[in-house]
Amino acid sequence: MKTTLARHSRPETAIAAAKSWVPVALLAAILLGITVSSTRADCNPAGRIDASCYANLQDATAAAITANEPLWLPAGTYRLERELVIDYAPLADTGFRIISDGAVIDATATGLRAMSIECSGGTPDNPKGCFYFHIQGTLFVNANTWQAAFRFGQNDYSDAHNSAKIDHLIANNAGTGPAVRLNYVLNADIFTVAVTAGSAGLVMDQVQFSKISGAASATTGTAMLIQNGYTFSNTISAIDLEVAQTCLAITSPSASHNTFVSPYFVCPTAIAATSGASNLLFNPLYGGGTSAPTPGSQIGILTLP
């Protein structure tokens, strides 16, 4: 695996930062990249596994899970040749931590999903209960795929991820799929900037009693989509939904009692809620000429004031 030391300029806005794929400074750094190997004398400092010391991120992840130590991603670009699957089932009771110093995981050349966080051993009828997954620091994830660039939990709800924390995830998908998809996530605290050229920026697919914030956009689709499964009792605070045809869509009949605190909408269509109940928008702001929906036109939506 080749890593490249990289520097990221400070973004002016969350959406603008997420749209920047490969700045000139980063491209120059890539051309000057060095290859690292696990034979380096300074590899794997006490208390963590250094991903740059391994041939690929999958091997580094396996080493970290086996050692029950955090996976450390020093600043740089980590180019994938296949999807990175992080299955932390062996640590389901105590959790797994990734420490990112502004690392970039780049799967754009594969046409596949970049990352999937999973916890194997369950079934849809009897999901595996998994706890305390944590991404610490800023992590950039890039893909060009019809799938979600970053997926948390399997699509069949066979793994239930409890008490997770994601500090600062910046996901870009240049393809038709979502940027971030959350499946069966409970009692989590997640900040993400989810940007796609395709269907949906941030997809919530069975998310419960969690805190979600950040930003989402989808050039030809929906910035934030709540679909399928039971999504309820979440607080979505100070979220920026823009650069999309529809800012917020709710299609799940089991989406209820979700509270949006000071959401910001800038899209031709602010909200398209066709299902759900008792979802509250508290103090929303409609910018850039976006019009608030006609009162009563959206199913299951209550707006205050």
C-alpha positions in Angstrom: 0.0 0.0 0.0 1.2 3.5 -0.8 0.5 6.4 1.5 1.0 10.0 0.7 1.6 12.8 3.1 -1.1 15.3 2.5 -2.1 18.7 3.7 -5.7 19.9 3.6 -6.6 23.6 3.4 -9.2 24.9 5.9 -12.6 24.7 4.2 -14.8 27.8 4.0 -18.0 25.8 4.3 -18.7 22.2 5.0 -20.2 21.5 1.5 -17.4 23.4 -0.3 -14.8 21.3 1.6 -16.4 18.1 0.8 -16.5 18.9 -2.9 -12.8 19.3 -3.2 -11.4 16.0 -4.4 -7.7 16.4 -5.1 -6.3 19.8 -4.6 -3.1 20.8 -6.4 -1.0 20.6 -3.2 -2.4 17.0 -2.6 -1.6 16.0 -6.2 1.9 17.2 -5.8 2.2 15.3 -2.6 1.0 12.1 -4.3 3.7 12.4 -7.0 6.3 12.6 -4.2 4.8 9.7 -2.2 6.9 7.1 -0.5 6.1 3.4 0.0 6.2 2.1 3.5 6.4 -1.4 4.8 5.9 -3.3 8.1 9.6 -3.7 8.5 10.1 -0.1 9.6 11.7 0.2 13.0 9.1 2.8 14.2 6.0 0.8 13.2 3.2 0.1 15.6 4.0 2.5 18.6 2.6 1.4 21.9 -1.1 1.4 22.2 -2.0 1.5 18.4 -1.5 -0.2 15.1 0.0 2.1 12.4 -1.8 1.5 9.1 1.1 2.9 7.1 3.2 -0.1 8.2 1.1 -2.6 6.3 0.7 -3.7 2.7 -3.0 -2.6 2.7 -5.7 -1.3 5.0 -7.4 -4.6 5.3 -4.3 -6.2 6.8 -3.8 -3.3 9.1 -7.4 -3.6 10.3 -7.1 -7.3 10.9 -3.9 -6.7 13.0 -5.6 -4.0 15.1 -8.7 -6.1 15.8 -6.5 -9.1 16.7 -4.4 -7.0 19.0 -7.4 -5.2 20.4 -5.8 -1.9 19.8 -6.9 1.2 17.8 -6.2 1.4 14.1 -4.1 4.6 13.5 -4.3 6.3 10.1 -1.5 8.9 9.9 -2.2 11.8 7.5 -1.9 10.7 3.9 -3.9 9.1 1.1 -4.6 5.3 1.3 -5.6 4.0 -2.1 -7.8 0.9 -2.1 -7.9 -1.9 -4.6 -11.0 -3.4 -3.0 -13.6 -2.5 -0.5 -12.4 -2.1 3.1 -14.5 -4.2 5.4 -14.2 -3.5 9.1 -15.8 -6.4 10.9 -15.4 -5.8 14.6 -17.4 -8.8 15.9 -14.5 -10.1 18.0 -14.6 -6.8 19.9 -18.4 -6.5 19.9 -18.6 -6.0 23.7 -15.8 -3.4 24.0 -15.7 -1.7 20.6 -13.1 -0.8 18.0 -11.5 2.6 17.4 -10.0 4.2 14.4 -7.8 7.3 14.9 -7.5 9.4 11.8 -5.1 12.3 11.5 -6.9 13.7 8.5 -6.3 10.6 6.4 -7.9 10.1 3.0 -9.3 6.6 2.0 -9.6 6.6 -1.7 -11.6 3.9 -3.6 -12.5 5.9 -6.6 -10.5 3.7 -9.0 -12.3 0.5 -7.9 -15.9 1.5 -8.7 -16.8 -0.1 -5.3 -17.9 1.0 -1.9 -14.9 2.4 0.0 -15.8 1.3 3.6 -18.2 -1.0 5.3 -18.5 -1.2 9.1 -19.9 -4.5 10.1 -20.3 -6.9 13.0 -20.9 -10.4 11.8 -22.6 -13.3 13.5 -26.3 -12.2 13.5 -29.3 -12.7 11.3 -32.2 -10.4 10.4 -34.4 -12.3 12.9 -31.6 -12.3 15.6 -29.3 -9.4 15.0 -25.8 -9.3 16.5 -25.5 -6.7 19.2 -22.3 -4.6 18.8 -21.1 -1.7 20.9 -18.8 1.3 21.0 -17.4 1.7 17.5 -15.5 5.0 17.3 -13.9 7.0 14.5 -11.7 9.6 16.2 -10.5 12.6 14.3 -11.1 13.7 10.7 -11.5 10.9 8.1 -12.0 11.6 4.3 -13.6 8.7 2.3 -13.8 9.0 -1.5 -15.6 6.7 -3.9 -17.1 6.5 -7.4 -19.8 3.9 -7.1 -23.5 3.0 -7.3 -23.2 1.8 -3.7 -22.9 3.9 -0.6 -19.3 5.2 -0.3 -19.5 4.6 3.5 -21.9 2.1 4.9 -22.4 1.6 8.7 -24.2 -1.7 9.3 -25.4 -4.4 6.9 -28.4 -3.8 4.7 -30.4 -6.7 6.1 -30.2 -5.3 9.7 -28.4 -8.4 10.9 -26.0 -6.3 13.0 -27.2 -3.7 15.5 -24.5 -1.0 16.3 -25.0 0.5 19.7 -23.4 3.6 21.3 -21.2 4.5 18.3 -19.3 7.8 17.9 -18.1 9.3 14.7 -16.2 12.6 15.2 -15.8 14.0 11.7 -16.5 11.9 8.6 -16.2 13.5 5.2 -17.6 11.2 2.5 -17.6 11.9 -1.2 -19.3 9.7 -3.9 -18.7 10.8 -7.5 -21.0 8.0 -8.6 -24.8 7.4 -8.5 -25.0 6.0 -5.0 -25.3 7.6 -1.6 -22.4 9.1 0.3 -23.2 7.7 3.7 -25.7 5.0 4.7 -26.6 4.2 8.3 -28.2 0.8 8.9 -29.5 -0.2 12.3 -27.5 2.3 14.3 -28.7 3.1 17.9 -27.7 5.7 20.5 -25.0 7.1 18.3 -23.3 10.5 18.0 -22.4 11.1 14.4 -21.0 14.2 12.6 -20.7 13.7 8.8 -20.5 15.7 5.7 -22.1 13.4 3.1 -21.8 14.5 -0.5 -22.8 12.6 -3.7 -23.3 13.4 -7.3 -26.1 10.8 -7.3 -29.1 9.6 -5.4 -28.8 10.6 -1.7 -26.1 12.2 0.4 -27.1 10.9 3.8 -29.4 7.8 4.1 -30.9 6.9 7.5 -32.1 3.3 7.3 -33.2 2.2 10.8 -31.5 4.7 13.1 -32.8 5.2 16.6 -32.3 7.6 19.5 -29.1 9.1 18.0 -27.6 12.5 17.5 -26.9 13.4 13.9 -25.3 16.7 12.6 -23.2 18.0 9.8 -24.2 18.5 6.1 -25.4 16.6 3.1 -25.9 17.1 -0.6 -26.8 15.2 -3.7 -26.5 17.0 -7.0 -29.2 15.0 -8.8 -31.1 13.6 -5.8 -32.0 14.0 -2.2 -29.6 15.5 0.4 -31.0 13.5 3.3 -33.3 10.4 3.0 -35.0 8.6 5.8 -36.2 5.3 4.3 -37.2 1.7 5.3 -36.9 0.3 8.8 -37.7 2.0 12.1 -36.1 5.4 12.4 -37.3 7.2 15.5 -36.4 9.4 18.5 -33.4 11.0 16.8 -32.2 14.5 17.2 -30.8 16.0 14.0 -29.2 19.3 14.9 -27.8 22.2 12.9 -27.7 20.2 9.7 -27.0 21.9 6.3 -29.0 20.4 3.5 -28.3 21.9 0.1 -27.0 21.4 -3.5 -29.7 18.8 -4.1 -33.0 18.6 -5.9 -34.8 17.8 -2.6 -33.3 18.6 0.8 -35.2 16.1 3.0 -37.3 13.1 2.0 -39.1 10.8 4.4 -40.5 7.6 2.9 -40.5 5.2 5.8 -43.9 4.6 7.5 -42.0 3.8 10.7 -40.2 7.1 10.8 -41.5 9.0 13.8 -40.6 11.4 16.6 -37.5 12.6 15.0 -36.6 16.2 15.9 -34.8 18.5 13.5 -33.3 21.5 15.5 -32.5 24.6 13.3 -32.1 22.7 10.0 -31.0 24.7 6.9 -32.7 24.0 3.6 -31.5 25.3 0.2 -33.0 23.1 -2.6 -35.7 23.5 -5.3 -37.9 21.2 -3.1 -37.2 21.7 0.7 -39.2 18.7 2.0 -40.9 15.6 0.5 -42.5 13.6 3.3 -44.8 10.9 2.0 -44.9 8.8 5.2 -44.1 8.8 8.9 -45.6 10.5 11.9 -44.8 13.1 14.6 -41.5 14.4 13.0 -40.8 17.9 14.3 -38.9 20.7 12.5 -38.0 23.2 15.2 -37.0 26.7 13.9 -36.0 25.7 10.3 -34.4 28.2 7.9 -35.1 28.2 4.2 -32.3 30.0 2.3 -31.4 30.9 -1.3 -35.0 31.4 -2.4 -36.2 28.0 -1.1 -39.8 28.1 -0.1 -41.2 26.5 3.1 -43.7 23.7 2.3 -47.3 24.7 2.5 -48.6 23.8 6.0 -50.2 20.4 6.0 -48.7 19.4 2.7 -46.2 17.0 4.2 -47.2 13.7 5.9 -46.1 13.4 9.5 -44.3 16.8 9.7 -45.0 19.4 12.3 -43.1 22.7 12.1 -42.4 25.2 15.0 -42.6 28.1 14.8 
